[in-house]
């Protein structure tokens, strides 16, 4: 081998022997592949989430929404019913309060007439919170009770304690109807998540229960005993 050939062989070492390192390109290619895989996995997960969100409601969910809607409709209808009832009660109290024999009973009925007016305004707030127009729905139940109260009063002697007994019993029949109604409406409001509405209904329920207690006290303290002596 001549000198020129030796020189050429020495002056052309391989890149590996020259740098002592492995090529960087091969490592970068590997990293890029991993990034592509991770990105694909991330896109796949996002795709799954989007698919889950875009899936139609399950039958069970649809049934729950349907039942919720039916309960809401019943709730509104019942509110319209008691809204009518309160207006009828307020009008009736204005007519019969003067027929009471004792001042205590007359005052109690006057006070409750004022409370009833406030309850009507409170119901209008309830409708407003629900985004509904305040409408009255004829309440046959309260019409029947008020008619019965009128008959009881007519069948008793004017100025007698027995008439007061009849008025108290009639008024408590009205109160018990209201207590049952507002108690049920309160629980429905809580179930439907209408917290502000529930607070308003609970206030009215407390007022009705207080009125019922006042009427019981008047009857038990002296009206019933004096009526017995007539």
Secondary structure, 3 states (H helix, E strand, C coil): CCHHHHHHHHCCCCHHHHHCCCCHHHHHHHHHHHHHHHHHHHHHHHHHHHHHHHCCCCHHHHHHHHHHHHHHHHHHHHHHHHHHHHHHHHHHHHHHHHHCCCHHHHHHHHHHHHHHHHHHHHHHHHHHHCCCCCCCCCCHHHHHHHHHHHHHHHCCCCCCHHHHHHHHHHHHHHHHHHHHHHHHHHHHHHHHCCHHHHHHHHHHHHHHHHHHHHHHHHHHHHHHHHHHCC
